Amino acid sequence: MPDSLTALAEEIVDCRRCPRLVEWRELSAANPPRRYQGQEYWGRPLPGFGDPAARVIVLGLAPAAHGGNRTGRVFTGDRSGDWLYAALHRAGLANQELSEHRDDGLKLRGAYITAVNRCPPPANKPTPTERDNCLPYLAEELSLLSRARAILALGSYAWAGALLALASLGHPIPRPRPRFGHEAEARIGPYLLVGSFHTSQQNTFTGKLTVEMFDRAIARAARG
């Protein structure tokens, strides 16, 4: 990873800007469910992960309390990540379809995965202040990932976060403001913003998001 991304990752990992989120991530790590008892938790904010030359950035809401907060890598160790990495593998953007821990050999090709918030929030609901505390990290990632031409936003929160980060970088946001929807699109500066329902179990188990729907959204983002 280039020095600039490495330095940013180190800054993110050391962040303690949001007292509520610091407390929650550490409490979650100290009180794991039975299936994870005895495992060492990461318990810190999560930087992005992937190919520094990525053309596609996949943007989520935040790490899961017992997923990324446990494994130390975004979208790793939970069902949402299983769905995401399997789809990226089908699209030729990942070398394997499983993502279980940060040393499992997973590599991304042409893709980079990150999140609007870097700590797990209680009930998956960061406050506006917590979102805004994290947005500069996303904006800096976008600046450093200079070859990126598409952002795949997983859910309405990620879509809104992408718009805010892009605006902070000086890219004019279209009026009326682009609305989130599955396979919604917006051209903003050099980027194609593509929306997708999140790969959470409440979407994949109910059929709100199907394999075919998600594959189409990834393919659209990959075309840029």
N, C-alpha and C positions, 0 to 999 in steps of 0.2 A: 504493500500500500504506500502511495506517495507520502512524503513527510508531512505535507499540509493536512491530509486526511487523518494521518496518525496523530498529529498534534490536536486536531479537533476532537478525535475520539477520546484522547486522554482528558481533555477539558470537560467533555460530557460526563465521563465516568466519575469525575470528581465533584460534579455539581450537587449542591444542596440548597438550591434556591427556593424550593417549595416545602416548607416544614410538614404539611399534611402528607405529601407524597413520600417524603423521606421516612416518616413514621410508618406509613402503610407498607412500603416495600420491605422495611426491616422487620415489621411485625409479621408479614406474610412469610418471610424467610425463617423467622424464629418459630413459626407455628404451622408447619407444612401439613397437608392432609396425610393420612396413613400411608398411602401409596408412595409418598416421597420422603417419608421419615428416614433419617440417616443420610440423606443426600446433602451435599454442601451447596448452598444457594449462592448465586451471584450477588443478589441483594443490592445492586447499584444501578445507576442509570445505564441505558443501552445506547451505544453509538450505532450508526448504520453498518450494513454489511454487504459486500459484493464486489463487483468489478469496477475499479476506478475509471475504466474507459466505457462505462455503461451508457447505452443510448436510452434505456428505459429505467425509470425510477418507480418502484412500487412503494406506495405510501399508506401506512396503516394508522390506527388511532394511538395505540400505546402498547407496551409489553403486557403480557398476561402475568398475573401475580405468581402463578405456579408454572408458567411457560418460560418466556424470556427472562423473567426475574429469577428463575431457578437455573436456567442453562447458560445465561450470559450471552445469548445471541437472539436477535429479533426474530419473531415467528418461529421459534424452535422449541420443541418439546410439548406442543399442544395440538389439538385437532385442527385449529385454524391454519397452523403452519403445515400440517400434513397436506391439507388441501392446496395451499399455495405452492409449496415446493413440488408437489406432484404435477401441478399444472405447468410450472416453469420448466420442469423436466420434459414434459410432452412438447413444449414449445421450443426446446433446444436451448433454453436459457440457464439450465442447471445440469450438473453432471450426474445427479442422482435424485430419486424421488422422495427419499426419506430425510428428515431432519430431526435428529434426536438429541444431540448435544454439540457444543461448539468445536469439538475435535473429531467430528465424524467423517471428515473428508469432503464435505459439501463445498462445491465451488460454483459460483455464478459466472455466466459468460454473457456479457452485454446487458446485465441487469444489476441493479443496486436496490437494496431494501432498507427502508427506514420508517420512522413514525413521527407524528406531530409531537407527541409527548414521549419522554424517555423513561418515565417511571410508571408502574402500574397504578392507576387511580382507583379508589374505592368505587365499586359498582360500575366501573368503566366510564366514569363521568368526571373528567377534569373540570376545574373551574375556569372561567375566562382568564383569570390572572395566571393560573398554572399553564394554560395554553400559551399565553403571551410570553411567559418566562422561557418557554422552550423554542418558540418560533425562530429566534436568531440562529439556533443551531441548524434548523432545517434550511434557512436562507443561505447559511454559509456552505452547507453541503451542496445545495444547488449551484452555488458559484464555483465550487471546486470540481464538481462533476461536469466539466465543460463540454463533453460530447453528448450529454443527455439531450434528447429531443422530445421525450414523452414522459408524462407522469400518469401512472395508473393509481387513482385514488380509491382506496377500499373503504367505502362508506361515506356518508354525508359529512362526518366530522373531518375526515382526511381531505375531502374535496374543499371544504371551507378553509382548512389550514393551508392547503396548497395555494388558494387564491390570496390569502393574507401574506404568505411568504413571498409569492411572486410580486405582489404589489409593493412589498418592502424593498424589493430589488429594482424597483422603478419600471416594471412592466405594466402598462395600462390594462386595467380589467375592463372587459366589454360591458356596455350598458344596453339593456338591463343585465344585471349581474347573472352569470351563468348558473343555472339550477342543476343540482345533482339529480342523477337518475342512472340506472344501469345502462351502460353504453352511451351515456350522454357525452358530448364532446365540446371542447372550447379551445380556440387558438389564442394563446397568450404569449406574446413575445416570440421566442424561438420554440416554444413548447406546444405540444398537443396534450391537453388535459383530458383524460378519459376516466369516466366513472364506472365503478363496479360495486355491486353489493358486497359487503364484507364476507369473508370466508368463515364467519362465526358459525357455531353449530345451530344457532337459532335460524340461520338462513339456509345452511346446507341440509340440515335434517328435515326441514319443512318443505324443501323443494323450491323455496324462493330463489335460491341460487343453485343452478344445475351445473354439471361439468361442462356441458356444451356452451352454456351462457358465459361461464368464466373463461373458457378457452377462446371464445370470440373476443372478449374484452382484452385479453392479453395479446391476441394476434393483432388487434387494431392498434394498441399501443406500440407494439413491436414494428409496425409499418411506419409509425410516426407521421 
